[in-house]
């Protein structure tokens, strides 16, 4: 369990270590951690935990977390297909979902206006019932 927290912390702090180092970095960066050293492959993002055992340094790939794992090939293919479809749509000049016609907009606004007028009439009737038919003075 603590190795997961360690990995999550390293993943979070890795960009900070890269920014803090003024010297040009090679492909691998080493960071000391409790119980050994983590080797980060800056080209692939792979992290390897290295431990000293009887004077020899042994390294084993760290367990990947779901957030750190590379996307599946099927996910990449699906995203590529979506991008290709959007690029074709933009190239053809299509706007995607069709916009409503002027007649549809006018009908929608007419329905909304009718609704609002009836609602305001109901509210006015209720206000008069609650105040005995006398209008209240304006407070603004």
C-alpha positions in Angstrom: 0.0 0.0 0.0 2.8 2.4 0.9 4.5 1.7 -2.5 1.4 3.0 -4.2 1.5 6.2 -2.3 5.2 6.4 -3.1 4.6 5.9 -6.8 1.7 8.5 -6.8 4.0 11.0 -5.0 6.8 10.4 -7.5 4.5 10.8 -10.5 3.2 14.0 -9.0 6.7 15.4 -8.2 8.6 14.2 -11.2 7.9 17.4 -13.2 9.1 19.5 -10.3 12.4 17.6 -10.2 12.9 18.1 -13.9 12.3 21.9 -13.5 14.6 22.2 -10.5 17.6 20.8 -12.4 19.4 23.4 -14.5 21.8 20.9 -16.1 20.7 19.3 -19.3 19.1 15.9 -18.4 19.8 12.6 -20.0 17.3 10.0 -20.8 17.2 8.6 -17.3 16.8 10.5 -14.0 17.5 9.0 -10.6 15.6 10.0 -7.5 16.4 8.6 -4.0 13.4 7.1 -2.2 12.9 5.1 1.0 14.4 1.7 0.4 16.3 2.5 -2.9 16.3 4.7 -5.9 13.7 5.3 -8.6 14.9 5.5 -12.2 12.7 7.5 -14.5 13.0 7.0 -18.3 12.2 10.5 -19.5 11.5 9.2 -23.1 8.8 6.7 -22.1 7.8 7.7 -18.6 8.6 4.2 -17.3 9.7 4.1 -13.6 11.9 1.4 -12.2 12.5 0.8 -8.5 16.2 -0.1 -7.9 17.4 -1.6 -4.6 20.8 -2.4 -3.3 21.1 -6.1 -2.4 24.5 -7.5 -1.2 26.4 -4.8 -3.0 24.5 -5.2 -6.3 21.9 -2.8 -7.6 18.8 -4.7 -8.9 16.0 -2.9 -10.7 12.4 -4.0 -11.2 9.7 -2.1 -13.1 7.3 -0.4 -10.7 3.7 -1.5 -10.8 1.7 0.8 -13.1 -1.2 2.7 -11.6 -4.4 3.2 -13.7 -3.7 6.9 -13.9 -0.1 6.4 -15.0 -0.7 3.5 -17.5 -0.5 4.2 -21.2 -3.9 4.3 -23.0 -5.0 1.1 -24.6 -4.5 0.8 -28.4 -8.3 0.5 -28.8 -8.7 3.9 -27.1 -6.1 5.5 -29.3 -7.8 4.0 -32.4 -11.2 5.3 -31.3 -9.9 8.7 -30.6 -8.1 8.8 -34.0 -11.3 7.9 -35.7 -13.2 10.7 -34.0 -10.5 13.2 -34.9 -10.6 12.1 -38.5 -14.4 12.4 -38.6 -14.3 15.9 -37.1 -11.6 16.9 -39.6 -13.7 15.7 -42.5 -16.7 17.6 -41.1 -14.7 20.8 -40.8 -13.3 20.4 -44.3 -16.8 19.9 -45.8 -18.1 23.1 -44.1 -20.8 21.2 -42.2 -21.8 22.7 -38.9 -22.7 19.4 -37.3 -26.1 19.6 -35.7 -28.4 21.7 -37.9 -29.5 25.1 -36.5 -33.2 25.7 -36.2 -34.9 27.7 -38.9 -36.3 31.2 -38.3 -39.8 29.7 -38.3 -38.9 27.2 -35.5 -37.2 30.0 -33.5 -40.3 32.2 -33.9 -42.6 29.4 -32.8 -40.5 28.6 -29.8 -40.4 32.2 -28.7 -44.2 32.5 -29.2 -44.7 29.5 -26.9 -42.4 30.9 -24.3 -44.1 34.3 -24.5 -47.5 32.7 -24.0 -46.2 30.7 -21.1 -44.7 33.8 -19.4 -47.8 35.9 -19.9 -50.0 33.2 -18.3 -47.5 32.7 -15.5 -47.3 36.4 -14.7 -51.2 36.6 -14.8 -51.4 33.8 -12.2 -48.8 35.4 -10.0 -50.6 38.8 -10.2 -54.0 37.1 -9.3 -52.4 35.4 -6.3 -50.8 38.6 -5.2 -54.1 40.4 -5.3 -55.8 37.6 -3.4 -53.2 37.8 -0.6 -53.4 41.6 -0.3 -57.2 42.1 -0.5 -57.1 43.5 -4.0 -55.1 46.6 -3.0 -51.9 47.2 -4.7 -48.8 47.5 -2.6 -46.6 50.7 -2.9 -43.5 50.3 -5.0 -40.4 49.7 -2.9 -37.8 50.7 -5.5 
